[in-house]
Amino acid sequence: MLKRIIRFSAENKFLVIAGALVAIAAAYFAMRNIPLDALPDLSDTQVIVYSRWDSQPGHHRGSGSPIQYTALLGRPE
């Protein structure tokens, strides 16, 4: 299989060069016309946790420290 490809390439140099030029032109066209978003998302990873709270309403208030609430809400201290 590889010998056939090499033989074809050696016998048809013009086709190989023309194919390479077409591939280069297509790559240049794609590079110039396809939008690319190369800016990474630098924000912190955020996770939303849904849980069931089986207690009286309002019981959770005051049961944790302000540091815990700040961490849970994702706000800076």
Buried (B, 14 or more C-beta within 10 A) or exposed (E): EEEEEEEEEEEEEEEEEEEEEEEEEEEEEEEEEEEEEEEEEEEEEEEEEEEEEEEEEEEEEEEEEEEEBEEEEEEEE
